[in-house]
Amino acid sequence: MAPGAVAGGFDHAALVRRQALAGQAGPMAILKNGKAFMIACFACLGGLLYGYNQGVFGGVLVMHSFKAHMGAAATDPTRIGFLTSILELGAWFGTIYSGFLAEIYSRKYAILFSTGTFILGVVIQTTSVTSAASNSILAGRFITGMGVGSLSMIVPMYNAECAPPEVRGAMVGLQQLAITTGIMISFWIDYGTNYIGGSGAGQSDAAWLVPLTLQIVPAVLLGVGMLFMPFSPRWLVHHDREDEARKTLASLRNLSSDHELIELEFLEIKAQSMFEKRSTAEHFPHLADGSKLSIIKLQFVAAASLFKSKPMFRRVMLATLTMFFQQWTGINAVLYYAPQIFTKLGQSSTTTSLLATGVVGIVMWLATIPAVMYVDKLGRKPILVIGAIGMALCHFIIAVIFAKNADQWPTHQAAGWAAIAMVWLFVVHFGYSWGPCAWIVIAEIWPISQRPYGIAIGASSNWMNNFIVGQVTPDMLTHLAYGTYIFFGVLTSMGAAFIYFFFPETKGLSLEEMDTLFGSAGVAAADAERMREINSEIGLEEMIHGSVAGQGGVHDEKILEEKAAAAEHRDRDSE
């Protein structure tokens, strides 16, 4: 039998054993892993900051006092686009350096650093009330974006590495629930502060300063709280802090350090880490001395390795294209410019458009909750495909309504509200599908040593496309009108096709088993033999096969055969 087949059989045996010990995925699994889930909830304050920034500026842009203070920067469509999208440009830059930060100094400290960057940006934004005006907004939003972009990449990675496989999707999906919570809060804060000093010419500058300043509250909470959060157990193992990693795993799972499930998960993590270190030592012996300079150089080697093999490049393409299609669903065109969109759909009152925008936040938040609870049971692929089809249909229906009524909204208000209802339905479809699942995918498909850089590539794709969408949407709404929705509908349909034909299902697999799924494990006989030797050396092979043999064999062998057949079927579907 080929070494790759041996490795594959062993991986499936490990999967069967872990699932027998851990139980099934779903809401009850979340309750069983309550401590890890609560830590993930707290870390997702980073997602709350991300969502708040996405939502708050759209409402600020239409406030009378903000327009008066900013002048042409808040009235010209192109300059509005740049004032909005500068945050995404900063976020893109933040994702570039975050992989190195997270690997060298830990996920925990990288979150702390990014939170400090975010707070600095908020402080600079508040100085825009002076004569600096739009310049302070631009500088502050760029620096705030650096923090947001960094957090958008590190928090899902931290949650994925702290999570057991049976609830990993839910814990990473919390990021999207936190984002939608931030969006919802920001929309309703905008709606409320719009009344400070009245909504007309006498409106106070506090109407837009208060929502911008309030960002600092969750940021301070995150910064202080992360001091008391654990390090990622996978990062600890990879940096030779094994005793601490074992204790952290046991604490996260609420089990004793010598429990079989803890031992199995710890050994799987250790085996993957040893495999990557020994492979690095073989290919780059001059960087295997453990010095700080060598560690820094190895980060560039790890990043470059993403593009040097077909299985790794496949992951790169999956992550970048998933985030490309997520942004070109048009979701952030809606979130950034919802008040302007609703105005163009017949709601001429600023107050009414802000109210309709607030509903966007509520329905998206509600739609995200089922995804967090059931994504590990239903899988990523069907949710992504169904969500994309639903969003595309909403875009096409809005385009038809817009085309028929663009010049007669005052006398066809029902048509306007029908189009707005389609916008609300669109964000529902996004909330349960591409919102959480896209982040889950890019957080879980990478090996340990390449994970920070792989996630950084996916997140940078998200933010660069986010920047482009934010920049071009005002001009698209002005010049393309209903064609904007046709454009987004076509791209969303392409996203559904991409997932259907090219995405392999990843639910229920450990982070270490992703290598088998994507063809990285056992690509060469030497790699498969090295992994077998490591599994034998650390006792993982004996633990797995001893467990199967000790239970009477027949029942577990049947389960193993069923799992192997299911995996083979899944692999055929993904080809």
N, C-alpha and C positions, 0 to 999 in steps of 0.2 A: 504493500500500500504506500502511496506517495506521502511524503512528509506533510504536505498541505492537507491531505485528507485526515491524517492523524490529528493535526492541530485542530481541524474543523470538528472532528468527533469529540475531542477533549473540550473545546469551547462549548459545544452543545451539552455535554455532560455537566459542565460547571453551571450553565444556565438552568438546567433542570434542577440541580441540587439547590441553587440559590432560591429559585422560585418555590420549591417545596418548603424551604425554611422561612421565606419572607411572606408567602401568601400572595393573594391576587391584588391587582391594581384597582383603583377606584376610590371613592370617598372614604371607605373604611380604612384603607391603607394610609390615607392622609392623617386620620385620627390616631392610628397606630404609631406614626412617626411625627407626633405633635411637636416635639422639641425642635427637630430639624425644620419643620414647617414654619414655626414661629420665628426662628432665626432668619429664614428666607423672607418672611414677611417684613422683618425689620430692614434687612439689606435692601429690600425693594423700595425703601424711601428714595433710593436713587432713581427708580423708575417714576416715582411721584414727581420728582424734580423735573425729569424729562417731560412728562405729560403736562405739567403746569406750564412749562415754557412753550410747549407746542400750542397750548390753547389760549394763554393769556394775551398774547400780542394782537391776535385778530380782533378782540374786543377793544383793546386800547387804540388801535388804528382808526376806529370810527368815532372815537370820543371827540367832542367839539374842542375841548381845551387842549388836547394833544395835537390836533391839527393846527390850532392857532399858535401853539408854542413851537412846533417843528417846521412850519411853513411849507415850502415846496417839497421837502423830504417826505411829507405825509399826504401829498395830493397827487404827485406825478406817479403813474402806474409803475414805471421802471424803477424809480427810486424807492417806492413802497416795497417792491419785490426785493431790492437789495437790503433795505432796512429789516425786512423779515428774515431773509435767507442767510444773512451774515452769521446768525447763530449756527446754522447747519454747516457753514464753512468752518467755523471754529470747532464744531463737533467732529467733523471729518479729520481735522488736524489732531484733535484729542485722541481719536482711535488709533492714529499712526504710532504714537509713542507709548500707548497704554499697554501694549503687549509686552514690551521690554520692562516696563515698570512692574507689571503684575508678576512676571517670571522672576525678576531679580530680587525685588523687595517684598513679594507676597501679594496675594489678592487683597488681603485685609488692609495693608498699608497703602496699596494703590488706591483703594476706595477712599481712605482718609485724605490722601493728597488731592484726589479729584474733587472731593467735597470742599477743601480749602480753596481750590481754584474757582469753583462755582461761586462761593461766598464773595471772593474778590470781585468777580464780574458783576454780581448784584449791587455791590457797594458803588462801583463805577457807574452803573446805570442810574442810580438814584441821584447822581450829580448832574444829570441831564436837565434838571429843573433850573439850573443856572444858564448862563449865556452859551455854555458849551453845546447844549441842546442835542441835535442829532449826532454830533461827533461822540458824545459820551454814550449815547444809545448804541452806536455802532461798535465802539471799543468794548463796552460792557457786555453786549450780547455776544461778541466774538469770544471773549474770555469765559463768559458763562457757558457758551457752547463747548469750549474745550473741556470743561468739567462734565457737562451733560454727556458729551460723546464718549468720554472715558468711562463714565459710570454705565452707560448703555452697553458697553462691551464687557466690563469687569463684573458687574453684578450678576448677569446670567451665568457667566463662567463660575463664579463663586457658588451660586446656588446649585448649579449642575454638579459641581465637585463635592458638595456637602450632602447631596441627595442620594437616597437609595434608588435603584433602577425603577422600582414599582411606583414611585411617586415623583420621579425626576421631571417628567413633563409638566406636572402640576406646579412644582416648585419653580421651574424656569418660567412657566406660563404666568406665575404671579407677577413677573415683570410687566407683562401687558396689562394685567388687572390694575397694578399700581399706576401705570401710565394713563389708563383711562380714568382712574380716580383723580389724578392730577388734572387731566383735561376737564373733567366734570366740575371740579372745584373752581378752576380758573374761570370757566364760562360764567358760573353763577356769581363769583366775586366781581367779575366785570359788570354783570347785570346790576348788581347792587351798588357798586361804587359809581356807576354812571349817573346816579342821582345826587352825588355830592356837589352842592352848589347849583343844582338844577342841571338839566340835560341840554340846555341851550347856550347862549353866548356868555352867561354868567357862571358857567361850570368851573369848579375849582380844579387847580392842578392836582390836588389830592385824588381826584377821580381816577387818574392813571398812575400816580405815584404809589398809591396804596397797594394795588395789585402787583406792581413790580417789586415793591419792597417786601411783601409777605413771603416771597420765595425763600427768604433767608431762614425762616422758622424751621421747616423740615430739614434744611441743610445742616443747621446747628444740631438738631436732634440726631441726624445720621452720623455726623462727625463725632459727637460725644459717645453715642451708643456703640459705634464700631470698635472703640477702645476695649469693650468688654466682650466682643464677639470672638469665636474661635478662628484659628487659621484653617484654611482648606486642608483636609487630611491628605489629599493627593499631592498638594504642593509640599507638605511636610515630608512625605515619603520621598519625593523626588529630590529633596534637599537634605536627605539623610537624618531626619529627625523622626525616626520610626517609633520610638516609645511614645512620643507626644502624639503622633498620628494615630496609633492604636487607641490611646485614651480618648482622643477627640472623636474617633469613629464610634467608640462605645458610648460616649456621652450623647452624641447626636442620635443614636439609635435607641437610647435608654436600655442598653443591655450591658452585661458584664464584659470585661475585656477578653475573657477566655471563652465567650459564647461562640458556637460553631459558625454562626452567620458573620460575626465580626472577624473571626479568623479567616474565613473564606474571602470576604471582601478585601481584607487587608492584604492577603497573599496575592490576589488578582492585581491589586494596585501595585504591589511591590514587583510582581513579575513583569508588568508592562514597563515600569520605570527602569528596572534592571536591563530589560531588552533594549530600550532606547539608549541607555548609557553605554552599554557594551557595543552597540552598533556604532555609536559616535566614536568610541575609543578605537574601533577598528578602522573607520574611515578617516578620522581626524585625530590621530594619536598625539599630535603636537598641542591639542587643546584639552587633553584629558588630565592635566595636572591639578585641576580644582582651584586654580588661582582666580582672583576677581576679574582680571583682564581676560583670561580664557573663557570664563563664564559669559562675559559681555560679548566676546567674539562668537561664542556658540549660539547666542541669540540670533545673530545674523545668519549663521549656518542653518539653524532651525527654520528661520523664515524662508530662506532660499530653497530649502528642501521641499517646500510645498509645491514647487514648480518642476521638480526633477524626476517625478515618477507619475505614471498614468493614474494609479489609484489616488494619490494625493492631489493631483491636478483635477481629478473628477470631483473631489470634495471642494476644492477652490471654486470650481465652476458652479457647483450646487449652491454653495453659500452666497456667492456674489450675484448669481441670477435670481435666487430666491428673494434676496433683498432688493434687487432691481425691480422685479415684478411687484413686490410689496409696495414700493413707493409709487410706481406708475399705475397702481389701482386708482390713484387720485385721492387717497385718504388724506394726505396732508394739504392738498389743495382745499379740501373741505374744512379741515381743522384750522388752518391759518386764515382762510378767507371766507368762513361761513357767513359772517354778517353781510359782506359784499355779495356773496352768492344769493342769499335770501333777498337782498334788495333787488337784484336783477331778476328774481323770480316773483316780483310784484309786491314785496313787503318794503314800502318806502320809508317807514318809520324806523329810526335807529333802535328805539326801545323794543319794537316788535321783532326786529331781526336779531337782537341780542337774546330775546326770550326764546326764539326758535333755535338759536345756537345753543342755549342752555339745555334744551331737550336733546340735542345731539350728544352732549356729554352724558346724560342720564341713560339713554338707550344703549350707547356703546358700553358703558360700565356694566349694565345689566346683562348684556350679551356675552361679556367676557367671563362671567362667573361659571356658566356650564362648561366652558372650554377648560378652565382650570381643574374642574372636578372630574371630567370624563376623557380628557385627551389621552391619558395612559391606557384607557380601556378601548376607545374607538380607533386610536391611531392617528398619525399626523396626515397621512396621504389623503384619505377620504374627506377629512375636514377641510383641507386646503382646496381640493378640487371643487367641492360643493360650495364653499364660500366664494371662490372666484367666479363661478357660474352665476351665483346670486348677485354679486356686485356688478358684473357685466350687464345683466338684464336691467338692473336699476339705472345704470348709465344710459342705456339705449332708450328706456322709457322716458327718462328726463329729457333727452335730446328731442324726442318726438313732441312732447308737451311744449318744450321751449320753442321749437320751430313753428308750431301752430299758433302760439299765443304771444310771441315776443313783442308785438306792437299793440296788444290789447289786454294787458294785465289788469288795468283798472276795472274793466267790464267783465273780466273772466277770473275773478278771484279764486273760485273753486279750482280752476286749473293750476293756479299758483300754489295753492295748498296741496294739491295732488303731487306736484313736483317736489315740494318740500317733504311730503311723506315718503317719497322715493329716496330722498337724501337720507332721511332717518332710517329707512330700511337698508340702505347701502351700508351705513355705519354698523348696523346690527350684524350684517353678513361679515364685515371686516372684524368686528369685535370678537366673534367666536372662532374665527379661522386664521386669517393671515396676520392678525395682530399678535396673538400669542404663539402660534405654531412656527412662524418664520424665525422668531428668536430662539425657540426650542431647538429647531434644526441646526442653526449655526453654532449653538452652544454645546451640542452633544456629539458631533460627528468626528472630532479630532483626537489624535493620540495626545498623551500628556505633554510631551516636549514641544509639540507644534500647536497645542490648543490656544495659547494666548495670541499667537500670530494668525492662526486660522480664524478665530473669532474677530480679531482686529480687521482682517480683510473683509469679512462679511459685514461688520459694523461700518467700516469705511465706505463700502458700497451703498449701504443704507443712507448714510449721511451725505455722500456726494450726490446721489440721486435725489435725496430730500432737498438739498441746496438748489439743484436745478429746477425741481418742481416749484419750490417757493419763489424762485426768481422769475420763472416764465408764466406762472398762473395768472397774475393780474393782466398781462398783455394778451394771454390766450382768451380770458373772459371778455376782454374788450374787443378783440379783433376776430376771434373764431366763434364767439357766442355759443350756440348749441353744438357746434363742431367740437368744442372742448370735451363734451361728454361722450361723443362718438369716439374720439381719440383715446380717452381713458378706457372706454368699453372694449375697444379692440385689443389694447395691450393687456387688459385683465383677462380676456379670453385666451390670449397667448400664454399667460401665466398658468391658467388651468391646464392647458395642453402640456406645458413644460413639466408640471408636477405629475400628471398622469403617465407620461411616457418615460421620464428620466429619474424620478425620485423613488428610492428604495425605502420601504417602511422601516422605522427604527424603534418602534415602541417595544418596551420590555427588555431591551438589550442593555447590558452594562456599557459604560464608556469604553472599557477595554475591548469589548466584543465588536465595536464598530470597525476595528481593523479587519476582522473576518468578513464583515458585511461588504466593505468596500474593496476587498481584495488585496489589502496591504499585508495581512498576515499570511505567511507561506508563499509569498510571491516568488521567492527563491528558496531552494532547498536549504541553503545555509541559514537563512532567517528562521525557517521552520524548525531546523535542528537546534538553533540557539535558543528559541523559545521553549522547546521540549526540555533542554538541559536545565534551563532556569526553573521551569515548573517542577522538575525532579529535585533540583538542588534545594529549593526552599520548602519542599514538602507539599506543594499544591497538588501535584499529580497523585501522590499517595492519598491525600485527603479526599479528592474527588472520587477516585476509583474505589477507595476503601469504603466510602459512604454508600456507593451504589451496590457494591458486593455485599456489604453488611446488612442490607435491607431485603435480602432474599432474591435480588437480581431481576426476576422475571417482570415484575410490575414496572420497575424503574427502567428496565431495558426497553419495554414497550413504549413508555413515555418518551425515552430518548429517541427511539426510532420515529415517533410521531413528530417530535420537535425538529429532528433532522429533515424529515420530509417537508414540514412546513417551511423551514428555512430555505430548502432547495426551491420550493415553489415561489417563495418571496424573491429569491435571487433571479429566477427566470423572469419574473414580472418586472424586475428593475433593469434588465438588460435591454 
